[in-house]
Amino acid sequence: MSLTSAGQQIQNKVQPLFKNKAELLNAVDQLSRSVDWKCKCITLTGNIRDDNGHAQTKELELWFRDPVECVHELIGNLAFNAGMRFTPECLYTSKDGSDRVINEMWTADWWWDMQVS
């Protein structure tokens, strides 16, 4: 089987929710927005020189969201409430506690160590 036919088989079985990128971007645009986008103009200086020996520059727009504001939004969003953990947990597969499960950050020793410090 060729790579192309394998890719086609996967595409036929997956049945994506969106027919094209325009539909996906439209759905993204419909999401609620509580953290505003910010724009900062930056100048990049390259290592290529012009005819006068000056380094070439390019003006760019850097679009971003404040990561601290994004974290506040995520923590405050009730849709994620069930999946959030704020305290460490010990999980075991055995009743006597001999077989510990470490499968997420909050189930490892690091969070317990941070509680003490």
C-alpha positions in Angstrom: 0.0 0.0 0.0 1.4 3.4 -0.9 1.6 6.3 1.5 -1.0 8.2 -0.6 -3.6 5.4 -0.4 -2.9 4.9 3.3 -3.5 8.6 3.9 -6.7 8.5 1.8 -8.0 5.5 3.9 -7.3 7.4 7.1 -9.0 10.5 5.7 -12.1 8.5 4.7 -12.4 6.9 8.1 -11.8 9.9 10.3 -14.6 12.1 8.8 -13.4 15.4 10.1 -15.8 17.8 11.7 -14.8 20.6 9.3 -14.7 20.4 5.6 -11.9 22.9 5.1 -9.8 25.4 7.0 -12.3 28.2 6.5 -14.9 26.3 8.5 -12.4 25.6 11.2 -11.4 29.2 11.5 -15.0 30.3 11.5 -15.7 28.0 14.4 -12.6 29.4 16.3 -13.9 32.9 15.7 -17.2 31.9 17.3 -15.5 31.0 20.6 -15.9 33.4 23.5 -13.0 35.8 23.9 -12.2 37.2 27.2 -8.4 37.8 26.7 -7.7 40.4 24.2 -5.1 40.2 21.5 -2.3 42.7 21.6 0.0 43.8 18.9 3.6 45.0 19.1 5.7 46.2 16.2 9.2 44.9 16.3 12.2 45.4 14.1 14.4 42.4 13.2 18.0 43.0 12.1 19.4 40.3 9.9 22.9 39.3 9.0 22.6 40.3 5.3 24.1 43.7 4.4 22.8 46.1 1.9 24.9 47.9 -0.8 26.1 50.4 1.8 27.2 47.8 4.3 24.3 48.3 6.7 22.5 45.3 8.2 19.1 44.8 6.6 16.0 45.2 8.8 12.4 44.2 8.6 9.4 45.6 10.5 7.0 42.9 11.8 3.8 42.8 13.8 3.9 40.4 16.7 0.4 39.4 17.8 0.0 37.8 21.2 -2.1 37.3 24.3 -0.8 38.0 27.8 -0.1 34.5 29.1 -0.9 35.4 32.7 -4.4 36.6 31.6 -4.8 33.4 29.6 -4.0 31.3 32.7 -6.5 33.3 34.7 -9.1 32.7 32.0 -8.4 29.0 32.0 -8.5 28.5 35.7 -11.7 30.5 36.0 -13.5 28.7 33.2 -16.0 26.2 34.6 -15.8 24.0 31.5 -12.3 22.9 32.7 -13.2 22.5 36.3 -13.5 18.7 36.4 -10.0 18.3 34.8 -8.1 20.8 37.1 -6.0 19.7 40.0 -4.7 22.0 42.7 -3.4 19.5 45.3 -1.2 16.4 44.9 -2.8 13.0 45.0 -1.5 9.4 45.6 -3.2 6.8 43.4 -2.8 3.1 43.8 -3.9 0.0 41.9 -3.8 -2.2 45.0 -5.9 -1.9 48.2 -2.8 -2.2 50.4 -1.1 0.8 48.7 1.9 -1.2 47.4 1.3 -0.4 43.7 1.4 3.4 43.2 0.3 4.9 39.9 2.2 8.0 38.7 0.5 9.2 35.5 0.1 12.9 35.9 2.2 15.7 37.4 0.0 15.9 40.5 0.4 12.2 41.2 4.2 12.4 41.4 6.4 13.3 44.3 7.3 16.8 43.1 3.9 18.3 44.1 4.2 16.7 47.5 7.7 18.2 47.9 6.4 21.6 46.9 3.6 21.4 49.6 6.3 21.1 52.2 8.6 23.8 50.9 
